[in-house]
Amino acid sequence: MSELTAYEISKKSREKGRPTAVKYIEKITENFFELHGDRKFGDDKSVVCGVAEIHGKPVTVIGIEKGDSTNEKVLRNFGCAHPEGYRKALRLMRQAEKFRRPVLCFVDTSGAFCGIDAEERGQAEAIADNIMSMMGLKTPILSVVIGEGGSGGALALAAADEVWITETSTYSVISPEGCASILFKDSARAKEAAEALKMTAPDLKELGAVEKVIAEDGFGEEFFEKLKDDIAAFFEEKSKMSTDELVARRYDRFRRIG
Amino acid sequence: MGFDIRKFFFRKPNIALEGGEDDANAFVPEKAAIKCEKCKTLILSDDLSANGKVCAKCGYHFKMGARERIRYISDEGEFEELFADVTAGNRLDFPDYDDKLEKARAASGENEAVVCGEAKIGGINAVCFAMEPKFMMGSMGAAAGEKITRAFEYAAEKKLPVIGFALSGGARMQEGIISLMQMAKTSGAVLRHSQAGGLYISVLTDPTTGGVSASFAFEADIIIAEPAALIGFAGPRVIEQTIRQKLPAGFQRAEFLLGKGFVDAIVDRRNLKNTLSFLLSLHEEKTAKETNDEEAAV
């Protein structure tokens, strides 16, 4: 993959046809049962949540879903969550904590939804609450970036024990276009911004923002099988740890960045 | 007067989700007299400073520097700075960032976008931090995140309350993913301080947006906003560009957030010290002896 430039990878991370969260949920978990709604306002279809099993062990799964077809994209709001989406995710993380099952998040979003209704319902508060709550959640959390990891809207589901990323995914404080337009006053300089932001998997690993880069191998059956086994092994290992140690290590993971 | 005062005060909204650090207007320039941005009254600079940088006629709150803010609410001479040596570096070799940092330091006289320390407010010790508008509009990178994290860790260890003045255009783009990670780092420290029983009062000032509003600014026990402060996740310009329509008047202002239930109270800056003193004393842990002594004194 090293032959691709950062901007090419950034475009690839948003390309039509790559597997989205529901595909990962289908391939990696068994008996997924979707749980809807934040019990406060509504059900955000950009965030798919539920309970399932991985190799027979219970897990709570949360994924930001962009949708594949045009209809599906509209239904999913292009993977841009509203506050109620983050609050639904938090509700189910709390539930996972209660029943001591691990939380698996799939992250794929250009960012939290930017609009009047999202602001009115407290987008900032919702994201802040998720991040702070995840920092203390007494159950293992693994987040996998499977496309775009866009800013605070991605971090709201990635304040985790580990963050993994597939090799043509990105994770960044801002999109290359947004950065170019604000800092370089020219959105055409997105290519340059993509390089400068160090948003690709190898750079993120070097900076300590992700632990593992996952080879995609064309997203075939083997890719999902291997990922499933790795996730199961990760949760197995983390389940042996005391919750105090788990939470302390999560704190240290972020504490040492910067 | 030989200068065109309008160029100082007629600013276009320039607040993006992340960044917006070029919005260097809206500050009181070093002039003898200033025209209020809202009511256009000409105010003497000295009078404005004496009034907490609030227009005496219409109540418009001008921006305030970090150090000035802490001084304004602290008891006379009761502020000791902490973590002053924490400074930003250009970890990503981001183009023009070194230059921007240098300019921000020159413009603000500060090393970083946050000033932290221990202060006494109404006789009660508290850890305070304030964000500096002249330092890249309070943008949060590794150093700002580190200082705020240390402030909460220090407060947790010393069992002190925290008062934080949020002011930020968001995460500092030039530090890429490292700046995003500061949201989790600071949030973790806020949580630890909270779990240790510590009181945290967040004061949202104009503007509080992006990665700062979506982390420690909104994680406090009590959230106070200054009148008319712009508070939100996405900046208004970004929203208008996205939805291609004008935003309603007053949208994302402190009064709007109060109505929607996202801030506890709006407090005029001139009453802030009294309010903070009261809230601190209400939460002060007193020994049984102190309580008895007070009752005896009444």
Interface residues (C-beta under 8 A of the other chain):
Chain A: G111 A112 C114 G115 I116 A118 E119 E120 R121 G122 Q123 A124 E125 I127 A128 D129 I131 M132 M134 M135 G136 S151 G152 L155 A156 A159 Y171 S172 V173 I174 G178 C179 I182 L183 E192 A196 L197 K198 M199 L204 L207 A209 R250 Y251 F254 R255 I257 G258
Chain B: A16 L17 E18 G19 G20 R91 L92 F94 P95 D96 G141 A142 A143 G145 E146 T149 A171 R172 M173 Q174 E175 G176 I177 I178 S179 L180 M181 Q182 M183 A184 K185 S187 G188 V190 L191 R192 Q195 T209 G210 G211 S213 A214 S215 F216 A217 F218 E219 I231 G232 F233 A234 V238 I239 T242 I243 L247 P248 F251 Q252 K260 G261 F262
